[in-house]
Amino acid sequence: MKKSSVMWYSAGTIVFALATMVILSIVKRISGQDAGDDFSIAFTLAQTLLTVGYFEIRPFQVTDASGKYSFSDYFTLRSLTTVFMLVCCFGYLLITRKSYDIWPLMIALCGFKMADSLADIFEGDYQKEEHLDLAGKSMVIRTVVSLVVFFIAMAVTKNPLAGAVCMTAAAFFVVIIVNPLMLRSFGAPAFRFDLKGKWGSIFKECFLIALSSFLYAYMIASSKYAVDYFDDSFNYIFYVLFLPSWAINLVSTMIFKPVLTTLTEHYAKRRYKNFAKLTALLMIAVGLLTIVCLLGAWLLGIPVLSLLFDVDLAPYKTELLILLLGGGFNAAGILMYYAVLVMRMSRGIFVSYVVTFVVSVFLPFWWMKEFSITGAAWAYAVLMFILLMCFVALFVYRCRKDMKNEG
C-alpha cells in the first residue's frame, strides 16, 4: 500500500474523530451550557443510529474480491439502511417521549450522520479498488466543509439547530457531488438505486454482525442515555468527560491493527503458542497505554478539558479517571474481539454482546439514579469489563482446545 494512501486515510480518520470535539466546543462557546446539553444527547443518538446505517456492510464490501455483488447492490442496501436511521430516530423520540423542543435538533443531527452513512459506501469502494487515499480525502473534504459551514451558521445565527441543518446540507452536498466524481476517476461504475438487485442477500449475510454492532454501540452510549434520563443538565459535562476514553481506543487501534495480519497468519498456520503470546503482548501494551493515560488525566486532564470545552470540570476528576479506565477495558475488549474473530468464534461473540447488552439496559440507569454521574461512569467501566471478560473466556477456552489438539 502506498505511503500517501496511508497518510491520507489516517488524516481522514483523525479529522473525522476530532469533529465531534470541535462541534461541541463551538456550540458551548456560542450558545451556552443548555444548548451544549441538548446537542450532546442529540449527537449521542445520531452516533448510535449510525451503526444502523452502516449495517456492517463495508467489511463485506471491501472483501468481496470475486465481485459477487455489484456496487449498485451495496449502494441500494446502504440507501435503505440509511433511511431506516431516520425511522429509528422517530421511534426513539416517540418511545422516550422527549420534549418536542429537541426533536428538530435530533432529526437534523441524525441527518448529518446519514450523510456519513452514505459516504461510507463510496469510501468502501475506494478501499476495495486500492484507492484508500480517496477514502481519506473524502472524509477530510466532507468533515472540513461541514465544520466550516457549521461554524459560519453558528456565528451568524447563534442557533445550534440552524447550524446543524446547514452542516447536514453541506455534508450531503459533498456526498452527492464529490463522491460520484471520485468514484468515476478510476473507472468504477456509476452508482444507481436498484431494488431488483441482490441487496437482499447482502442483508442476510450482514444481519448478525450488524445487530452485534448496534448492541455494542448502545452499550457504549447507555450511560449517556441514563444521564439524560435522570438529569439532562449533566449531558454536556458527561460527554466531555467521556471523550478522552476514545483516545485510548484510537491509539490502541494504531498499535494492534498493523499486526492483525500476523495474528491471522499464526492462527492459520497452527502456530497457536505464537498467536497466544502475541495477543498477550498486545494486551500488555493496551494496559500500559491505559496507565499512561490515567496518569496524564490525573495531572492535566481536568484543566486541559476545562479550557478546551469552556466548562468547569474541577469537581469531576474521579469520573474522568473512571471513564478512562472503562476506555482501557474497551480497547482491550476490541483487541480480544479481533483475536476471537480470527478464531472464527462468531456465535460466542454474539452471545457476549447479548449478555453485556442485557446488563446495559438496567445497570447505568440504576447507578445513575443512586449515585449520579459517578454511578453512570462506573456503569460504563463495568460494562466494558464484562464484555472484555466474555471475550477473554472465549479466547482461553479456544486456545486450550487448540493447543490440546495440537499436542
Secondary structure, DSSP 8 states (H G I E B T S, - for coil): --HHHHHHHHHHHHHHHHHHHHHHHHHHHHH-HHHHHHHHHHHHHHHHHHHHHHTTHHHHHHT-TT--S-HHHHHHHHHHHHHHHHHHHHHHHHHHT--GGGHHHHHHHHHHHHHHHHHHHHHHHHHHTT-HHHHHHHHHHHHHHHHHHHHHHHHHH--HHHHHHHHHHHHHHHHHHHHHHHHHTTT-------TTSSHHHHHHHHHHHHHHHHHHHHHHHHHHHHHHHH-GGGHHHHHHHHTTHHHHHHHHHHHHGGGHHHHHHHHHTT-HHHHHHHHHHHHHHHHHHHHHHHHHIIIIIHHHHHHHHTS--GGGHHHHHHHHHHHHHHHHHHHHHHHHHHTT-HHHHHHHHHHHHHHHHHHHHHHHHHHHHHHHHHHHHHHHHHHHHHHHHHHHHHHHHHHHHH-
